[in-house]
């Protein structure tokens, strides 16, 4: 999994935890099945730009600073 995918996944997991939303509910909001969401959360499948657009629309805090964080994480390995 790339650093960007890792940071995005971490943000989504934090969102799920903090909001108390289930994977099943988030998957429905994203227009995907819960197993598909699970595969994205475990790195088996990658997040697409369409996924990111939908996540932002439903309130998951993904912004341009997310990608800066991914770059910082990549360079501190």
Secondary structure, 3 states (H helix, E strand, C coil): CCHHHHHHHHHHHHHHHHHCCCHHHHHHHHCCCHHHHHHHHCCCCCCCHHHHHHHHHCCCCCCHHHHHHHHHHHHCC
